[in-house]
Amino acid sequence: MFVFDEVAKEGHEQVLYGYDKVSGLKTIIAIHSTALGPALGGTRFFPYESESDALDDVLRLSKGMSYKAAAAGLDLGGGKAVIIGDPRTDKSERLFRAYGRIVDSLRGRYITAEDVGTTPADLDMVRRETRWALGNSVALGGSGDPSPVTARGLYAATRAVAQKLWGDRDIAGRRFAVQGVGKVGSAYVQLLVEARAEVIVTDAYEPAIRAAVDNYDVKAVDSDEIHEVDCDFFSPCALGASLSEMTIPELNCAAIVGSANNQLATDKDAERLADRGILYAPDFVVNAGGLINVHDELHGFSKTRALHRVDSIFDATMKILDTAEERGINPNDAAMKVAEDRIQDIGDLRRFRRSGDDRN
């Protein structure tokens, strides 16, 4: 793989490789854009099969963060980091503190937070070496685990989609097929059950399925059957690229609302969904709750303020769906257009430099 060719494809600003021999740390940090502000995005700890797979993932995820921040109206750019390894066996204090020093070397161009495979406790160790780490434990003044807040934003978006489709935001009696019941997925299932929706779940990790069934009294199916479930909402809440040329024909739903990043395998899949009459709520709009929550830490965390803004994902989702309908385009294209317009219009303010220390 030619790294510079891969970086150039989507206009990334910077890619940093970090290594610590003692702990075995292997990390890649990708900064996609700092046009609107410092690049903020979580650290994913995952056992990638190859370094090439890790680079592909971090480039894709960091671009998604640029769009997520822009669509949410935040003064943030997009970045992401990956640590190559098994989060169940490879974590150590040395590893996270070494990672924190690598993050610190960027001097605030990249701000990290929690993602798949990392926890607030992990971020607490990172924070010991850099102030550019958010999502710390409540005991250290952070916002804690963002998963329930991400689920809350997803629930707000779900109600917006219901309003758009059926003229009623109430989801009682609606059937959901939830793919992935990890931290966000399980919190989302709890909200759905409390709203008296019918829920069917699956996960690649069998204990996660058992926990969801035991805790929430929901039904479960095998992973390869979830796309075919007859439902109102299909909710991808696991890893990305689950909506593809292969899986879209299997779908039996009216709408898609899920927390997974980069749900579409390719941009063409947005059109494939539209052609089938399935309403797709763009992932980077509906799953922005966690980002909004940790962003509030930059201003001195207020839970009330953060949750109020997370609930506004209802309005953001409605805006995207209305824009798509008015322009005769699919919702994914509408959301990307809204984000790109904001990056271009507001990002241009950087030329009005406030002082020699103005780096935003």
Summary of the structure (lengths in Angstrom):
residues: 360
radius of gyration: 19.6
end to end distance: 31.9
largest distance: 59.2
contacts: 1320
relative contact order: 0.13
helix: 48%
strand: 17%
